[in-house]
Amino acid sequence: MDLIVAKFGGTSVGDGSRIKKAAQSVVNEYMKGNQVVVVVSAVNKTTDELIGLSNDAIGTGLTDKQKAEIMAMGELTSARLFSATIESLGVKSEFIDPYNELWPIVTDSNSLEAKIDFNTTNKKINGIESLVNQGIIPVICGFLGKGPSGEITTLGRGGSDISAFLIGHCLNANEVVIVTDVDGVMSTDPNKIEEAELLEEITVEEMRDLATHGAQVLHPHALKYKDPLISAKIINFAHGDLKAKGTRITGPFEGDILKSVSLYKDPISLIVLVGEAMLKKVGLLADLTGCLAKNDINIFGISAGQNSITTFVNKKDAEQAYHILHNLVVETEVLSSLSLGRDTAMITLVSPDIIETPGIISGITEPLRKNNINIVEITSSQTAVVLFVDWKDGKRACKLVNEVLE
């Protein structure tokens, strides 16, 4: 017997027929002997419409507490409808909203971007577990929390998916199923490239990067709550089957809820190529990476400027790479020289908060400055920062960066 947490997005409960189809898929799993907990979003666009109506009626003078209460109405309604539909199909169900004493997700008092109290939530989940063990299917409002005084709070961006992953973790579920209006994760946007293919599997890290750069399937914030030990997948509501194939999300494989600081085990050597107007040379980077790839030399990173390119390789490959790239310099008109730098330590900080945290780079570099640790190179993306420091300072720098993350 498996325990499945099934989250139904707004489009999958967009009208009566869809709600019935979704409820039937839950009942079908229940009849197979599995336990199911449902997390449901507001009917598509309901939350935006409620806020719009409020603004039209009273202007923009809503308090955050009032906004949270109004925004919650969509989930309060859809949970009741979904639970009633399950019961109409002959199976016991109970809707669980923040007014219910069994409500599990406890937060701080921030009305619109509430922080989850994990310890209390872990304890409160026992009430949901008790219902499941009695053969009752709980239908829980997604996106919502309960503050210290019993007030309704909201979890912010990706809120319903956060609810599903969090409840799955607390219940030690076998699987979390995200039911939405797409078949899963595609190789690219099918509206732009018709040949886009459905991915059978994607890692949390890959999914996070896609979501950060605009993919709409899951919000990157929600992926912080995905338990590495619990299976998860995205499927299309059109199948009407929680066992339908979609895209399975694996991991995360490192770190605590997608946050990690790691020190690479070997020294990294920097090879710097210089020249004039290098960025205007079509195919230069392809030539550089191609000649190293032909010799099975891995590149850990590339930093490009107007008149220089820095290539990062393992120290054990550095001498060979240096000679190979020298040949490239001699053969390429825009390149004039290259140099092999000193041994460095590579420290990688991964966090989905990087894109959302102003000043995070200075927060990382300032402790290093105060401890007289020189940064040889720094590169960053929307979800990772990579620092190169002198090899002798690697362990100390890693410890200081880890303290920043904590």
C-alpha positions in Angstrom: 0.0 0.0 0.0 1.4 3.4 -1.1 0.7 6.8 0.3 0.3 9.3 -2.5 0.0 13.1 -2.1 -1.8 14.4 -5.2 -1.8 18.2 -5.8 -4.3 19.5 -8.3 -3.6 22.9 -9.9 -6.1 25.5 -10.8 -6.7 24.4 -14.4 -7.2 20.8 -13.3 -10.2 21.8 -11.2 -11.3 24.5 -13.6 -14.9 23.4 -13.9 -17.3 20.8 -12.6 -16.4 18.1 -15.1 -12.7 18.5 -14.3 -13.3 18.4 -10.6 -15.2 15.1 -11.1 -12.5 13.7 -13.3 -9.8 14.6 -10.7 -11.9 13.2 -7.8 -12.4 10.0 -9.8 -8.7 9.6 -10.3 -8.2 9.9 -6.5 -11.0 7.4 -5.8 -9.5 4.9 -8.3 -6.2 4.9 -6.4 -8.1 4.5 -3.1 -9.9 1.5 -4.5 -6.6 -0.1 -5.5 -5.7 -0.1 -1.8 -3.5 3.0 -1.7 -3.9 5.9 0.7 -4.3 9.4 -0.9 -4.0 12.9 0.5 -5.2 15.7 -1.8 -3.8 19.2 -2.0 -5.9 21.5 -4.1 -5.4 25.0 -5.6 -8.1 27.6 -6.2 -10.0 27.3 -9.5 -7.8 28.9 -12.2 -7.6 32.7 -11.9 -10.0 32.8 -8.9 -7.4 34.4 -6.6 -6.6 37.2 -9.1 -10.3 37.8 -9.6 -11.0 38.0 -5.9 -8.2 40.6 -5.4 -9.4 42.5 -8.4 -13.0 42.6 -7.1 -11.8 43.8 -3.7 -9.7 46.6 -5.3 -12.7 47.7 -7.4 -14.9 47.8 -4.4 -12.8 49.5 -1.8 -9.7 50.7 -3.6 -6.2 49.7 -2.7 -6.5 50.0 1.0 -6.5 46.3 2.0 -4.2 45.3 4.8 -2.0 42.2 4.3 -4.2 40.3 6.7 -7.3 41.2 4.7 -5.6 40.3 1.5 -4.6 36.9 2.8 -8.2 36.2 4.0 -9.6 37.1 0.6 -6.9 35.2 -1.4 -7.7 32.1 0.7 -11.3 32.0 -0.5 -10.5 30.2 -3.7 -8.8 27.4 -1.9 -11.5 27.2 0.7 -14.1 26.8 -2.0 -12.2 24.3 -4.2 -11.3 22.1 -1.2 -15.0 21.8 -0.2 -16.1 21.1 -3.7 -13.4 18.4 -4.2 -14.1 16.7 -0.9 -17.9 16.7 -1.6 -17.2 15.2 -5.1 -15.1 12.4 -3.6 -18.0 11.6 -1.2 -20.5 11.6 -4.1 -18.3 8.7 -5.5 -18.8 6.7 -2.4 -15.6 7.3 -0.4 -15.3 9.2 2.9 -13.5 12.5 2.6 -12.9 15.6 4.8 -11.8 19.0 3.7 -9.1 20.6 5.8 -8.7 24.3 5.9 -6.9 26.6 8.4 -10.1 26.9 10.5 -10.0 23.1 11.1 -8.3 21.9 14.2 -6.5 19.3 12.1 -4.9 21.9 9.9 -1.2 20.9 9.7 0.8 23.8 8.2 1.8 26.3 10.9 3.7 29.5 10.0 4.9 32.8 11.4 2.6 35.9 11.3 3.7 37.2 7.9 0.4 37.3 6.1 1.6 37.1 2.4 5.0 35.5 2.5 4.7 33.3 5.6 7.7 31.3 6.9 6.8 27.7 7.8 7.3 26.4 11.3 8.7 23.0 10.4 8.8 21.5 13.9 5.2 22.4 14.7 4.0 21.3 11.2 5.7 18.0 11.7 3.7 17.4 14.9 0.4 18.7 13.5 0.6 16.3 10.6 -0.4 13.5 13.0 -4.0 14.6 12.6 -3.9 14.1 8.8 -2.2 10.7 9.3 -4.9 9.7 11.6 -7.6 10.5 9.0 -5.8 8.5 6.3 -5.5 5.5 8.6 -9.2 5.6 9.2 -9.8 5.3 5.4 -10.7 9.0 5.0 -9.3 11.0 2.1 -8.2 14.5 3.4 -8.5 17.3 0.9 -6.2 20.1 2.1 -6.2 23.7 0.9 -2.9 24.5 -0.9 -1.1 27.8 -0.6 -2.4 28.5 2.9 -0.9 28.4 6.4 -2.1 29.3 9.9 -0.2 31.9 11.9 0.5 32.0 15.7 -2.9 33.5 16.5 -4.8 31.2 14.3 -4.9 33.8 11.4 -4.8 32.7 7.8 -1.5 33.2 6.1 -0.3 32.5 2.5 2.9 30.8 1.4 3.7 33.1 -1.5 5.0 32.0 -4.9 4.6 28.4 -5.7 2.4 28.0 -2.6 0.3 25.0 -3.5 3.3 23.1 -4.7 5.1 24.0 -1.5 2.1 22.6 0.4 2.2 19.3 -1.6 6.0 18.8 -1.2 5.9 19.7 2.5 3.0 17.5 3.4 4.6 14.6 1.4 7.8 15.1 3.4 6.0 15.2 6.8 3.9 12.1 6.0 6.8 10.2 4.6 4.7 9.6 1.4 5.8 7.3 -1.3 5.0 9.8 -4.0 4.0 13.4 -4.7 2.0 13.8 -7.9 1.7 17.3 -9.4 -1.4 17.4 -11.6 -1.5 20.3 -14.1 -2.4 21.2 -17.6 0.8 20.0 -19.4 2.1 16.5 -20.0 5.2 17.2 -18.0 8.5 18.9 -18.7 9.4 19.3 -22.4 12.8 19.6 -24.0 11.8 23.2 -24.8 8.7 25.3 -25.2 6.4 23.4 -27.6 4.8 26.7 -28.6 8.1 27.8 -30.1 9.5 24.5 -31.4 7.0 21.9 -32.5 9.6 19.1 -32.2 9.8 19.5 -28.5 9.8 16.2 -26.7 8.5 15.1 -23.3 11.2 14.3 -20.8 10.8 11.1 -18.8 12.9 12.4 -16.0 14.6 15.6 -14.8 16.6 16.4 -11.7 15.5 19.0 -9.1 18.6 21.0 -10.0 17.7 21.0 -13.7 14.1 21.7 -13.0 15.1 24.6 -10.7 17.3 26.2 -13.3 14.6 25.8 -16.0 12.0 27.4 -13.7 14.3 30.2 -12.7 14.7 31.0 -16.4 11.0 31.1 -17.2 9.6 27.6 -17.4 6.1 27.7 -15.9 5.6 24.1 -14.8 6.8 24.6 -11.2 8.0 27.7 -9.3 11.7 27.3 -8.3 10.7 28.4 -4.7 8.6 25.2 -4.4 11.4 22.9 -5.3 13.2 23.8 -2.1 10.7 21.6 -0.3 11.0 18.5 -2.5 12.2 15.6 -0.3 15.1 13.7 -2.0 13.7 10.4 -0.7 10.2 10.8 -2.1 9.3 10.1 -5.7 7.6 13.0 -7.5 6.2 13.6 -11.0 4.3 16.0 -13.1 1.3 14.7 -15.1 -1.6 16.1 -17.2 -5.1 16.2 -15.7 -6.5 15.1 -19.0 -5.3 11.5 -18.4 -7.6 11.2 -15.3 -5.1 8.8 -13.9 -2.6 9.4 -11.1 -0.5 6.6 -12.5 -0.2 8.3 -15.9 3.2 8.8 -17.3 4.6 12.3 -17.1 8.0 13.7 -16.0 9.6 12.3 -12.9 11.5 14.7 -10.7 14.6 13.1 -9.0 16.8 14.4 -6.2 17.9 16.7 -4.8 21.1 14.7 -4.5 23.2 17.1 -2.5 22.6 19.6 0.3 19.8 20.5 2.6 16.6 21.3 0.6 18.7 22.4 -2.4 21.1 24.6 -0.5 24.7 23.5 -0.4 28.3 24.6 -0.2 31.0 22.3 -1.5 34.8 22.4 -1.9 36.1 20.5 -5.0 38.5 17.8 -3.9 41.3 18.7 -6.4 43.2 21.9 -7.2 41.8 23.8 -10.2 44.2 25.6 -12.6 43.4 28.8 -14.4 44.5 29.2 -18.0 44.1 32.8 -19.3 44.1 33.6 -23.0 44.4 37.2 -24.0 43.9 39.0 -27.3 42.1 42.0 -28.9 38.4 42.0 -29.7 38.1 38.4 -28.8 34.3 38.4 -28.3 33.9 39.5 -31.9 35.6 36.3 -33.2 32.8 33.9 -34.3 33.4 30.4 -33.1 36.3 31.2 -30.8 34.8 29.6 -27.7 33.8 26.6 -29.8 37.4 26.2 -31.0 38.7 26.5 -27.4 36.3 23.9 -25.9 36.5 21.7 -28.9 40.3 21.2 -28.8 40.2 20.4 -25.1 37.2 18.0 -25.5 39.1 16.1 -28.2 41.8 15.4 -25.6 39.2 14.4 -22.9 40.0 17.4 -20.8 37.0 18.6 -18.7 36.3 22.3 -18.4 35.0 23.4 -15.0 34.1 26.9 -16.1 34.8 29.7 -18.5 34.9 33.4 -17.8 35.0 35.7 -20.8 35.8 39.4 -21.1 36.4 41.8 -23.9 40.1 40.9 -24.2 40.6 37.7 -22.1 39.1 34.3 -21.6 39.8 32.3 -18.4 39.5 28.6 -18.6 39.3 26.4 -15.4 40.6 22.9 -15.6 41.8 20.2 -13.1 45.4 20.7 -12.1 46.2 17.2 -13.3 45.2 18.2 -16.9 46.7 21.7 -16.7 50.0 21.2 -18.4 48.4 19.3 -21.3 45.7 21.9 -21.6 48.2 24.7 -21.5 50.2 23.3 -24.5 47.0 22.5 -26.5 45.7 26.0 -26.0 49.1 27.5 -26.9 48.7 25.9 -30.3 45.2 27.6 -30.5 46.8 30.9 -29.7 49.5 30.5 -32.4 46.9 29.6 -35.0 44.3 32.2 -34.1 44.8 35.8 -35.3 42.9 37.5 -32.5 44.7 35.7 -29.7 48.1 37.0 -28.7 49.2 35.1 -25.5 48.2 32.8 -22.7 49.4 32.1 -19.1 49.0 29.2 -16.7 47.8 30.5 -13.3 48.4 29.3 -9.8 46.6 26.5 -8.0 43.1 27.4 -6.7 40.3 25.9 -4.7 36.9 25.8 -6.2 34.0 26.5 -3.8 30.4 26.2 -5.2 27.4 27.7 -3.4 24.1 26.5 -4.7 20.8 28.1 -3.5 17.5 28.9 -5.2 17.5 32.1 -3.1 20.4 33.6 -5.0 18.2 35.2 -7.7 15.9 36.6 -5.0 18.4 37.9 -2.5 19.8 41.4 -3.1 23.4 41.7 -1.9 24.1 38.0 -1.6 27.4 38.3 -3.5 28.7 40.9 -1.1 27.4 38.8 1.8 29.6 36.0 0.6 32.7 38.0 -0.3 32.8 40.2 2.8 33.7 37.5 5.3 36.5 36.4 3.0 37.8 40.0 2.8 37.7 40.3 6.6 39.8 37.1 6.9 42.3 38.2 4.3 41.3 35.5 1.8 41.8 36.7 -1.8 39.2 35.8 -4.5 41.1 34.9 -7.6 37.9 34.5 -9.8 34.2 34.6 -9.1 31.4 33.4 -11.5 27.7 33.4 -10.8 24.4 32.3 -12.3 20.9 32.8 -11.1 21.2 29.8 -8.8 24.9 29.3 -8.0 28.0 31.2 -7.1 31.4 29.7 -7.8 34.5 31.1 -6.0 38.1 30.4 -6.8 40.6 31.2 -4.0 44.2 30.2 -3.4 44.4 26.5 -2.7 45.8 27.0 0.8 42.7 29.0 1.7 40.2 26.6 0.3 38.9 24.8 3.5 38.8 28.0 5.5 37.0 29.9 2.8 34.5 27.0 2.4 33.7 27.1 6.1 33.1 30.9 6.0 30.8 30.6 2.9 28.9 27.8 4.5 28.3 30.1 7.6 26.7 32.7 5.2 24.4 30.1 3.8 23.2 28.9 7.2 
